[in-house]
Amino acid sequence: MTTAIEATTAPPLPDEVPLADDVRVVAPMLAGGRALALAPVSGATWAGAGQIVLAAAASLAASVLLVTGVALGVGLAVLVVGVPLLVLTLVLARGYGTGERARLRAQLGVVVPPPAPGPAAPYHPRSWWPWLRDARSWAAVAHALVTCVLAWVAGSVALGLASFALVVPAAPFAGRVNAWHLALLVPGALVALWLAALVVQLTNLAQVRLTRTLLGGRSRAEAERAARAAEQRADVAEGRAEHLRETRTAAVVAADEERRRIERDLHDGAQQRLVALGVELGVARRAAAQDPAAAVAAIDAAHGEVKEVLAELRDLVRGVHPAVLTDRGLDAALSALAARCPVPVDVDAQGVGDGVGSQAQAAAYFVVAEALTNLAKHATATRATVRASVHGDRLRVEVADDGAGGAHAAPGGGLDGLRRRVEALDGTFDLVSPAGRGTVLTVEVPCVS
């Protein structure tokens, strides 16, 4: 909606400047009336004549320089040295365009908005290809060539007509011209003056329109493409924002569920065992004086309860954030998971850790932990592999086994919880588990997560 509103209220594009506006400035005689009658002596004609003279000189020099640069660049491209030469030529073409816009503004009062800036840093090899693809630089080369031809041809025609008109006043001094000849020459001279003015003003009009097209701001087609691209980016951004809202909501729900799980585990596990431990110690205290054997048995039972409580607390803490991950890094943490798995697991995570954020490492750890737990319970696999690596700015973790397959991230299940956790970190979760052909779980998360 916003894009549509902006499109309807946006100012005209450079090539949408009405032709009548340029006619009024550089070719007023085309409008007729007094401007037509005074065309030979009007300011537009004399300013236009000066513009044609400078345009002829500037475009000739620019054409020679740019065409030579393009020819040498293309010819030497196979020797590599031609590429920077060609880029330099296109940079000079951009400079020529800037000069032409400034000259037309100074001589004719015509303002041609500049196009978008060219690619940055032409001295850097990475920017050479963008410069070679820069349409506006090539358009400036074409402008120099067309302007050169237009200015020299039109200037020659206008000069010939003006010269003929100026010869007529000197005709009586030739001695061989009579009154009849003058009667024919004078109207012809007047017509030549008006034709010369017409050629000058038409040439200036053509050059202004040419400059708007080749050296001005982007064309209507480019603007429409840019508008469509902006609309597509807006749609993508909107979809992205919606996705982030969903994943953030899912992350909040998952965190709440995790807190409830921890509370339930503490209440049903460690708390109950601590209560039993208190009971056993009370029995041991009461029996210590009268029945030492019963007291010893109660203490032994309490000792066993302490071990169970410690084991449950270690598992609980490991489920929140494993200490080995903080102390020794992701490689050691994954190796510890593999060592506890009843199925043989090969781990390859060397070099992963530097530059990888703690959230990304924790996500990788829990993905592998859940995958190995499911593998041990349901996959009937004989072998599994865990690979962790960094590709660009993303941490990639892959868990594969040769088990029965058929796994899926059912809503509310462990894999679904992992998927939501990964998506909350702006990552991707891919599960491939065809029946009878094993399971491959691939997760990617940003390293800075």
MIFI-891208 format. One record per residue (C-alpha): residue number from 1; residue in one letter; x, y, z. Coordinates in Angstrom, 3 decimals, always signed. Layout:
// residues N
ATOM:NUM:a:X:Y:Z
...
***
This chain:
// residues 449
ATOM:1:m:+0.000:+0.000:+0.000
ATOM:2:t:+2.813:+2.385:+0.921
ATOM:3:t:+4.603:+1.711:-2.334
ATOM:4:a:+1.506:+2.472:-4.374
ATOM:5:i:+0.941:+5.775:-2.565
ATOM:6:e:+4.551:+6.827:-3.031
ATOM:7:a:+4.362:+5.958:-6.708
ATOM:8:t:+1.354:+8.211:-7.263
ATOM:9:t:+2.900:+11.196:-5.451
ATOM:10:a:+6.474:+10.926:-6.728
ATOM:11:p:+7.879:+13.817:-8.843
ATOM:12:p:+8.341:+13.335:-12.596
ATOM:13:l:+11.351:+11.367:-13.692
ATOM:14:p:+14.109:+13.169:-15.624
ATOM:15:d:+13.049:+11.804:-19.007
ATOM:16:e:+9.455:+12.774:-18.218
ATOM:17:v:+10.254:+16.508:-18.424
ATOM:18:p:+7.708:+17.711:-20.992
ATOM:19:l:+9.086:+18.494:-24.427
ATOM:20:a:+7.259:+21.825:-24.324
ATOM:21:d:+9.414:+22.935:-21.374
ATOM:22:d:+12.622:+22.351:-23.297
ATOM:23:v:+11.131:+23.990:-26.391
ATOM:24:r:+10.318:+27.094:-24.382
ATOM:25:v:+13.917:+27.345:-23.118
ATOM:26:v:+16.134:+26.342:-26.067
ATOM:27:a:+13.856:+26.473:-29.161
ATOM:28:p:+11.220:+29.187:-28.572
ATOM:29:m:+10.791:+29.899:-32.296
ATOM:30:l:+8.996:+26.557:-32.639
ATOM:31:a:+6.172:+28.019:-30.560
ATOM:32:g:+5.609:+30.703:-33.242
ATOM:33:g:+4.581:+34.273:-32.628
ATOM:34:r:+7.076:+36.945:-31.658
ATOM:35:a:+9.792:+34.374:-30.873
ATOM:36:l:+9.601:+33.135:-34.468
ATOM:37:a:+9.801:+36.641:-35.904
ATOM:38:l:+12.844:+37.544:-33.782
ATOM:39:a:+14.539:+34.138:-34.038
ATOM:40:p:+17.734:+35.334:-35.838
ATOM:41:v:+18.462:+37.895:-33.111
ATOM:42:s:+17.012:+36.091:-30.075
ATOM:43:g:+19.161:+35.157:-27.111
ATOM:44:a:+18.222:+31.490:-27.489
ATOM:45:t:+19.751:+31.407:-30.970
ATOM:46:w:+23.006:+33.107:-30.003
ATOM:47:a:+23.361:+31.046:-26.817
ATOM:48:g:+22.609:+27.962:-28.862
ATOM:49:a:+25.228:+28.867:-31.447
ATOM:50:g:+27.846:+29.200:-28.739
ATOM:51:q:+26.715:+25.917:-27.234
ATOM:52:i:+27.107:+24.145:-30.586
ATOM:53:v:+30.645:+25.482:-30.987
ATOM:54:l:+31.713:+24.304:-27.547
ATOM:55:a:+29.834:+21.030:-27.952
ATOM:56:a:+31.644:+20.346:-31.232
ATOM:57:a:+35.047:+20.910:-29.634
ATOM:58:a:+34.303:+19.083:-26.369
ATOM:59:s:+32.593:+16.104:-27.988
ATOM:60:l:+35.348:+15.714:-30.569
ATOM:61:a:+38.028:+15.595:-27.893
ATOM:62:a:+35.919:+13.285:-25.705
ATOM:63:s:+35.084:+10.986:-28.606
ATOM:64:v:+38.720:+10.583:-29.579
ATOM:65:l:+39.740:+9.901:-25.981
ATOM:66:l:+36.886:+7.547:-25.111
ATOM:67:v:+36.835:+5.601:-28.374
ATOM:68:t:+40.605:+5.153:-28.189
ATOM:69:g:+40.324:+3.975:-24.591
ATOM:70:v:+37.542:+1.523:-25.406
ATOM:71:a:+39.389:+0.169:-28.444
ATOM:72:l:+42.635:-0.308:-26.531
ATOM:73:g:+40.827:-1.782:-23.538
ATOM:74:v:+38.946:-4.324:-25.623
ATOM:75:g:+42.020:-5.134:-27.700
ATOM:76:l:+44.246:-5.665:-24.671
ATOM:77:a:+41.611:-7.434:-22.553
ATOM:78:v:+43.241:-10.800:-23.268
ATOM:79:l:+46.424:-9.439:-21.652
ATOM:80:v:+44.480:-8.396:-18.527
ATOM:81:v:+45.967:-4.897:-18.687
ATOM:82:g:+43.100:-3.934:-20.988
ATOM:83:v:+40.505:-4.400:-18.262
ATOM:84:p:+41.725:-1.595:-15.952
ATOM:85:l:+42.236:+0.596:-19.039
ATOM:86:l:+38.627:-0.002:-20.040
ATOM:87:v:+37.451:+0.738:-16.498
ATOM:88:l:+39.469:+3.986:-16.515
ATOM:89:t:+37.824:+4.938:-19.805
ATOM:90:l:+34.360:+4.391:-18.315
ATOM:91:v:+35.299:+6.487:-15.283
ATOM:92:l:+36.363:+9.273:-17.666
ATOM:93:a:+33.059:+8.852:-19.513
ATOM:94:r:+31.240:+9.482:-16.242
ATOM:95:g:+33.339:+12.643:-15.820
ATOM:96:y:+32.478:+13.736:-19.352
ATOM:97:g:+28.785:+13.354:-18.520
ATOM:98:t:+29.184:+15.511:-15.422
ATOM:99:g:+30.931:+18.189:-17.488
ATOM:100:e:+28.250:+18.127:-20.176
ATOM:101:r:+25.434:+18.574:-17.676
ATOM:102:a:+27.271:+21.502:-16.091
ATOM:103:r:+27.989:+23.083:-19.501
ATOM:104:l:+24.366:+22.873:-20.651
ATOM:105:r:+23.244:+24.423:-17.393
ATOM:106:a:+25.720:+27.292:-17.758
ATOM:107:q:+25.086:+27.965:-21.466
ATOM:108:l:+21.405:+27.164:-21.917
ATOM:109:g:+20.004:+27.223:-18.387
ATOM:110:v:+18.849:+23.603:-18.717
ATOM:111:v:+19.088:+21.478:-15.578
ATOM:112:v:+19.662:+17.769:-16.202
ATOM:113:p:+19.567:+15.793:-12.929
ATOM:114:p:+22.525:+13.443:-12.585
ATOM:115:p:+22.072:+9.671:-12.664
ATOM:116:a:+22.844:+7.382:-9.765
ATOM:117:p:+26.555:+7.334:-8.821
ATOM:118:g:+28.737:+4.777:-10.523
ATOM:119:p:+30.296:+1.786:-8.771
ATOM:120:a:+32.735:+2.778:-6.052
ATOM:121:a:+36.500:+2.366:-5.915
ATOM:122:p:+37.435:+1.799:-9.582
ATOM:123:y:+41.020:+1.157:-8.469
ATOM:124:h:+39.917:-2.045:-6.687
ATOM:125:p:+39.765:-5.159:-8.893
ATOM:126:r:+36.519:-6.278:-7.223
ATOM:127:s:+34.730:-3.226:-8.659
ATOM:128:w:+35.918:-3.699:-12.244
ATOM:129:w:+33.072:-5.979:-13.258
ATOM:130:p:+30.390:-3.591:-11.911
ATOM:131:w:+32.075:-0.770:-13.831
ATOM:132:l:+32.117:-2.819:-17.027
ATOM:133:r:+28.378:-3.409:-16.577
ATOM:134:d:+27.582:+0.234:-15.751
ATOM:135:a:+25.044:+1.250:-18.391
ATOM:136:r:+25.347:+4.975:-17.669
ATOM:137:s:+29.083:+4.989:-18.382
ATOM:138:w:+28.531:+3.357:-21.758
ATOM:139:a:+25.674:+5.788:-22.411
ATOM:140:a:+28.128:+8.650:-21.851
ATOM:141:v:+30.439:+7.165:-24.495
ATOM:142:a:+27.506:+6.978:-26.913
ATOM:143:h:+26.531:+10.571:-26.050
ATOM:144:a:+29.996:+11.837:-26.964
ATOM:145:l:+29.864:+10.132:-30.368
ATOM:146:v:+26.316:+11.237:-31.244
ATOM:147:t:+26.915:+14.789:-30.012
ATOM:148:c:+30.101:+15.018:-32.064
ATOM:149:v:+28.287:+14.053:-35.264
ATOM:150:l:+25.262:+16.238:-34.479
ATOM:151:a:+27.268:+19.331:-33.518
ATOM:152:w:+29.611:+19.206:-36.496
ATOM:153:v:+26.920:+18.513:-39.093
ATOM:154:a:+24.395:+21.002:-37.706
ATOM:155:g:+27.093:+23.586:-37.050
ATOM:156:s:+28.311:+23.314:-40.625
ATOM:157:v:+24.785:+23.694:-42.020
ATOM:158:a:+23.996:+26.663:-39.752
ATOM:159:l:+27.322:+28.322:-40.609
ATOM:160:g:+26.705:+27.874:-44.341
ATOM:161:l:+23.253:+29.446:-44.129
ATOM:162:a:+24.516:+32.320:-41.990
ATOM:163:s:+27.431:+32.915:-44.367
ATOM:164:f:+25.066:+33.123:-47.340
ATOM:165:a:+22.932:+35.676:-45.474
ATOM:166:l:+25.995:+37.772:-44.631
ATOM:167:v:+27.241:+37.769:-48.235
ATOM:168:v:+24.142:+39.619:-49.492
ATOM:169:p:+25.032:+42.997:-47.903
ATOM:170:a:+28.367:+42.844:-49.695
ATOM:171:a:+26.837:+41.979:-53.068
ATOM:172:p:+26.522:+45.581:-54.341
ATOM:173:f:+30.256:+46.002:-54.009
ATOM:174:a:+30.854:+43.151:-56.469
ATOM:175:g:+29.996:+45.393:-59.383
ATOM:176:r:+28.198:+42.734:-61.393
ATOM:177:v:+25.049:+42.564:-59.283
ATOM:178:n:+22.069:+44.556:-60.485
ATOM:179:a:+18.782:+45.450:-58.863
ATOM:180:w:+17.082:+42.277:-60.071
ATOM:181:h:+19.772:+40.173:-58.469
ATOM:182:l:+19.379:+42.015:-55.187
ATOM:183:a:+15.622:+41.552:-55.363
ATOM:184:l:+16.236:+37.825:-55.398
ATOM:185:l:+19.159:+37.708:-52.939
ATOM:186:v:+17.649:+39.751:-50.160
ATOM:187:p:+14.612:+37.456:-49.569
ATOM:188:g:+16.936:+34.467:-49.869
ATOM:189:a:+19.257:+35.946:-47.258
ATOM:190:l:+16.369:+36.568:-44.889
ATOM:191:v:+15.119:+33.002:-45.330
ATOM:192:a:+18.691:+31.732:-44.751
ATOM:193:l:+18.894:+33.667:-41.498
ATOM:194:w:+15.679:+32.107:-40.220
ATOM:195:l:+16.758:+28.650:-41.403
ATOM:196:a:+20.107:+29.053:-39.629
ATOM:197:a:+18.277:+30.032:-36.433
ATOM:198:l:+15.958:+27.057:-36.879
ATOM:199:v:+18.905:+24.668:-37.323
ATOM:200:v:+20.605:+26.061:-34.223
ATOM:201:q:+17.525:+25.854:-32.008
ATOM:202:l:+16.505:+22.405:-33.268
ATOM:203:t:+20.066:+21.150:-32.683
ATOM:204:n:+20.030:+22.461:-29.137
ATOM:205:l:+16.632:+20.892:-28.506
ATOM:206:a:+17.857:+17.541:-29.832
ATOM:207:q:+20.999:+17.745:-27.725
ATOM:208:v:+19.084:+18.590:-24.547
ATOM:209:r:+16.720:+15.655:-25.034
ATOM:210:l:+19.666:+13.399:-25.872
ATOM:211:t:+21.457:+14.513:-22.710
ATOM:212:r:+18.381:+13.861:-20.598
ATOM:213:t:+18.156:+10.357:-22.017
ATOM:214:l:+21.818:+9.328:-21.923
ATOM:215:l:+23.359:+11.461:-19.190
ATOM:216:g:+20.394:+12.235:-16.960
ATOM:217:g:+18.714:+10.368:-14.160
ATOM:218:r:+17.409:+6.898:-14.668
ATOM:219:s:+14.917:+6.223:-17.401
ATOM:220:r:+11.294:+5.362:-16.867
ATOM:221:a:+11.948:+1.696:-17.570
ATOM:222:e:+14.757:+1.661:-15.006
ATOM:223:a:+12.545:+3.449:-12.505
ATOM:224:e:+9.761:+0.937:-13.047
ATOM:225:r:+12.195:-1.927:-12.568
ATOM:226:a:+13.535:-0.270:-9.419
ATOM:227:a:+9.981:+0.243:-8.157
ATOM:228:r:+9.154:-3.412:-8.789
ATOM:229:a:+12.372:-4.479:-7.079
ATOM:230:a:+11.584:-2.238:-4.105
ATOM:231:e:+8.094:-3.690:-3.933
ATOM:232:q:+9.512:-7.199:-3.986
ATOM:233:r:+12.000:-6.278:-1.257
ATOM:234:a:+9.140:-4.830:+0.778
ATOM:235:d:+7.165:-8.052:+0.354
ATOM:236:v:+10.202:-10.100:+1.353
ATOM:237:a:+10.819:-7.851:+4.344
ATOM:238:e:+7.184:-8.133:+5.386
ATOM:239:g:+7.315:-11.903:+5.104
ATOM:240:r:+10.593:-11.885:+6.979
ATOM:241:a:+9.104:-9.764:+9.754
ATOM:242:e:+6.122:-12.107:+9.991
ATOM:243:h:+8.461:-15.093:+10.143
ATOM:244:l:+10.488:-13.437:+12.896
ATOM:245:r:+7.330:-12.678:+14.857
ATOM:246:e:+6.270:-16.301:+14.605
ATOM:247:t:+9.689:-17.656:+15.556
ATOM:248:r:+10.072:-15.221:+18.443
ATOM:249:t:+6.626:-16.193:+19.727
ATOM:250:a:+7.556:-19.851:+19.379
ATOM:251:a:+10.809:-19.183:+21.237
ATOM:252:v:+8.922:-17.532:+24.105
ATOM:253:v:+6.516:-20.478:+24.248
ATOM:254:a:+9.411:-22.939:+24.137
ATOM:255:a:+11.224:-21.071:+26.921
ATOM:256:d:+8.069:-21.138:+29.043
ATOM:257:e:+7.677:-24.859:+28.399
ATOM:258:e:+11.323:-25.387:+29.298
ATOM:259:r:+10.867:-23.558:+32.599
ATOM:260:r:+7.819:-25.680:+33.374
ATOM:261:r:+9.792:-28.831:+32.527
ATOM:262:i:+12.602:-27.789:+34.864
ATOM:263:e:+10.087:-27.046:+37.609
ATOM:264:r:+8.406:-30.405:+37.055
ATOM:265:d:+11.738:-32.263:+37.039
ATOM:266:l:+12.800:-30.562:+40.247
ATOM:267:h:+9.461:-31.243:+41.910
ATOM:268:d:+9.077:-34.846:+40.756
ATOM:269:g:+12.727:-35.817:+40.869
ATOM:270:a:+15.261:-34.035:+43.026
ATOM:271:q:+12.731:-32.639:+45.501
ATOM:272:q:+11.155:-36.036:+46.126
ATOM:273:r:+14.543:-37.636:+46.566
ATOM:274:l:+15.572:-34.918:+49.002
ATOM:275:v:+12.398:-35.603:+50.997
ATOM:276:a:+13.245:-39.317:+50.998
ATOM:277:l:+16.788:-38.439:+52.017
ATOM:278:g:+15.453:-36.470:+54.983
ATOM:279:v:+13.299:-39.417:+56.004
ATOM:280:e:+16.228:-41.848:+55.797
ATOM:281:l:+18.440:-39.574:+57.842
ATOM:282:g:+15.667:-39.211:+60.450
ATOM:283:v:+15.375:-43.009:+60.673
ATOM:284:a:+19.147:-43.286:+61.029
ATOM:285:r:+19.192:-40.701:+63.819
ATOM:286:r:+16.444:-42.427:+65.787
ATOM:287:a:+17.957:-45.888:+65.338
ATOM:288:a:+21.545:-44.881:+65.991
ATOM:289:a:+21.424:-45.572:+69.759
ATOM:290:q:+19.133:-48.623:+69.863
ATOM:291:d:+19.774:-50.401:+66.516
ATOM:292:p:+23.130:-49.469:+64.953
ATOM:293:a:+22.618:-51.931:+62.062
ATOM:294:a:+19.344:-50.266:+61.070
ATOM:295:a:+21.024:-46.879:+61.338
ATOM:296:v:+23.834:-48.000:+59.038
ATOM:297:a:+21.297:-49.362:+56.543
ATOM:298:a:+19.385:-46.053:+56.658
ATOM:299:i:+22.608:-44.108:+56.099
ATOM:300:d:+23.494:-46.360:+53.161
ATOM:301:a:+20.078:-45.728:+51.676
ATOM:302:a:+20.521:-41.976:+52.254
ATOM:303:h:+23.910:-42.124:+50.548
ATOM:304:g:+22.315:-43.802:+47.563
ATOM:305:e:+19.650:-41.095:+47.476
ATOM:306:v:+22.361:-38.413:+47.508
ATOM:307:k:+24.032:-40.027:+44.496
ATOM:308:e:+20.708:-40.165:+42.664
ATOM:309:v:+19.981:-36.532:+43.479
ATOM:310:l:+23.394:-35.453:+42.246
ATOM:311:a:+22.970:-37.433:+39.038
ATOM:312:e:+19.543:-35.906:+38.411
ATOM:313:l:+20.851:-32.418:+39.137
ATOM:314:r:+23.753:-32.946:+36.739
ATOM:315:d:+21.358:-34.080:+34.037
ATOM:316:l:+19.108:-31.128:+34.754
ATOM:317:v:+21.967:-28.636:+34.591
ATOM:318:r:+23.232:-30.278:+31.432
ATOM:319:g:+19.794:-29.796:+29.918
ATOM:320:v:+19.880:-26.069:+30.744
ATOM:321:h:+23.450:-25.379:+29.587
ATOM:322:p:+26.230:-27.980:+29.673
ATOM:323:a:+29.307:-26.954:+31.602
ATOM:324:v:+31.598:-28.796:+29.206
ATOM:325:l:+30.398:-26.527:+26.397
ATOM:326:t:+31.543:-23.450:+28.297
ATOM:327:d:+34.736:-24.987:+29.643
ATOM:328:r:+36.055:-26.957:+26.649
ATOM:329:g:+34.100:-25.845:+23.588
ATOM:330:l:+31.742:-27.425:+21.094
ATOM:331:d:+34.074:-30.185:+19.881
ATOM:332:a:+34.562:-31.590:+23.399
ATOM:333:a:+30.850:-31.192:+24.214
ATOM:334:l:+29.798:-33.138:+21.114
ATOM:335:s:+32.401:-35.799:+21.839
ATOM:336:a:+30.969:-36.154:+25.357
ATOM:337:l:+27.493:-36.648:+23.896
ATOM:338:a:+28.816:-39.258:+21.493
ATOM:339:a:+30.606:-41.083:+24.331
ATOM:340:r:+27.341:-41.409:+26.288
ATOM:341:c:+25.398:-42.679:+23.254
ATOM:342:p:+25.030:-46.502:+23.114
ATOM:343:v:+25.425:-46.380:+19.323
ATOM:344:p:+28.960:-45.787:+17.955
ATOM:345:v:+29.181:-42.139:+16.815
ATOM:346:d:+31.944:-40.481:+14.775
ATOM:347:v:+32.379:-36.781:+15.584
ATOM:348:d:+34.059:-34.232:+13.306
ATOM:349:a:+33.988:-30.730:+14.759
ATOM:350:q:+37.615:-29.674:+14.726
ATOM:351:g:+38.242:-25.970:+14.363
ATOM:352:v:+34.688:-25.016:+15.298
ATOM:353:g:+34.497:-22.577:+18.157
ATOM:354:d:+36.449:-19.460:+17.299
ATOM:355:g:+34.040:-16.784:+16.124
ATOM:356:v:+30.965:-18.917:+16.883
ATOM:357:g:+28.616:-17.361:+19.425
ATOM:358:s:+27.523:-19.125:+22.583
ATOM:359:q:+23.874:-19.263:+21.466
ATOM:360:a:+24.860:-20.920:+18.186
ATOM:361:q:+27.030:-23.458:+19.999
ATOM:362:a:+24.267:-24.194:+22.499
ATOM:363:a:+21.774:-24.709:+19.673
ATOM:364:a:+24.181:-27.107:+17.947
ATOM:365:y:+24.733:-28.994:+21.194
ATOM:366:f:+21.030:-29.508:+21.912
ATOM:367:v:+20.320:-30.483:+18.300
ATOM:368:v:+22.947:-33.209:+18.514
ATOM:369:a:+21.784:-34.266:+21.992
ATOM:370:e:+18.167:-34.654:+20.883
ATOM:371:a:+19.151:-36.384:+17.650
ATOM:372:l:+21.368:-38.912:+19.466
ATOM:373:t:+18.660:-39.525:+22.071
ATOM:374:n:+16.112:-40.279:+19.358
ATOM:375:l:+18.676:-42.401:+17.541
ATOM:376:a:+19.323:-44.519:+20.631
ATOM:377:k:+15.604:-44.949:+21.391
ATOM:378:h:+13.981:-45.399:+17.991
ATOM:379:a:+16.402:-45.627:+15.072
ATOM:380:t:+17.838:-49.132:+15.575
ATOM:381:a:+20.999:-47.755:+13.964
ATOM:382:t:+24.422:-49.354:+14.028
ATOM:383:r:+26.455:-46.257:+13.216
ATOM:384:a:+26.069:-42.492:+13.281
ATOM:385:t:+28.128:-39.445:+12.342
ATOM:386:v:+28.109:-35.888:+13.676
ATOM:387:r:+29.748:-33.132:+11.648
ATOM:388:a:+29.990:-29.467:+12.622
ATOM:389:s:+31.606:-26.851:+10.401
ATOM:390:v:+31.530:-23.144:+9.663
ATOM:391:h:+30.475:-21.953:+6.197
ATOM:392:g:+30.859:-18.216:+5.857
ATOM:393:d:+28.957:-16.689:+8.754
ATOM:394:r:+26.854:-19.754:+9.546
ATOM:395:l:+27.443:-22.810:+11.735
ATOM:396:r:+26.324:-26.022:+10.047
ATOM:397:v:+25.619:-29.200:+12.020
ATOM:398:e:+24.720:-32.524:+10.433
ATOM:399:v:+23.690:-35.694:+12.263
ATOM:400:a:+23.287:-38.824:+10.132
ATOM:401:d:+22.595:-42.468:+10.950
ATOM:402:d:+21.923:-45.721:+9.128
ATOM:403:g:+18.801:-46.573:+11.122
ATOM:404:a:+15.172:-47.236:+10.228
ATOM:405:g:+14.310:-43.629:+9.325
ATOM:406:g:+10.760:-42.357:+9.383
ATOM:407:a:+11.474:-39.570:+11.888
ATOM:408:h:+9.422:-36.365:+11.720
ATOM:409:a:+9.140:-33.198:+13.771
ATOM:410:a:+5.697:-33.776:+15.265
ATOM:411:p:+4.120:-30.737:+16.979
ATOM:412:g:+5.029:-30.730:+20.642
ATOM:413:g:+7.792:-33.315:+20.209
ATOM:414:g:+11.473:-32.961:+20.879
ATOM:415:l:+12.407:-32.359:+17.240
ATOM:416:d:+9.699:-29.720:+16.927
ATOM:417:g:+11.111:-27.953:+19.963
ATOM:418:l:+14.552:-28.001:+18.373
ATOM:419:r:+13.124:-26.635:+15.124
ATOM:420:r:+11.534:-23.723:+16.968
ATOM:421:r:+14.740:-23.065:+18.883
ATOM:422:v:+16.764:-22.996:+15.660
ATOM:423:e:+14.268:-20.767:+13.827
ATOM:424:a:+14.280:-18.353:+16.765
ATOM:425:l:+18.003:-17.912:+16.099
ATOM:426:d:+17.268:-17.157:+12.412
ATOM:427:g:+18.510:-20.593:+11.421
ATOM:428:t:+17.301:-23.395:+9.164
ATOM:429:f:+16.154:-26.879:+10.173
ATOM:430:d:+16.114:-29.676:+7.593
ATOM:431:l:+15.104:-33.256:+8.418
ATOM:432:v:+15.385:-36.000:+5.799
ATOM:433:s:+14.299:-39.414:+7.091
ATOM:434:p:+12.905:-41.778:+4.451
ATOM:435:a:+11.635:-45.053:+5.873
ATOM:436:g:+14.330:-47.731:+5.929
ATOM:437:r:+17.065:-45.414:+4.665
ATOM:438:g:+18.354:-43.670:+7.765
ATOM:439:t:+17.994:-40.113:+8.959
ATOM:440:v:+19.924:-36.940:+8.151
ATOM:441:l:+19.284:-33.885:+10.294
ATOM:442:t:+20.921:-30.657:+9.085
ATOM:443:v:+20.814:-27.398:+11.001
ATOM:444:e:+22.360:-24.029:+10.149
ATOM:445:v:+22.459:-21.053:+12.506
ATOM:446:p:+24.265:-17.704:+12.264
ATOM:447:c:+27.621:-17.802:+14.020
ATOM:448:v:+26.857:-14.540:+15.797
ATOM:449:s:+23.678:-15.941:+17.340
***
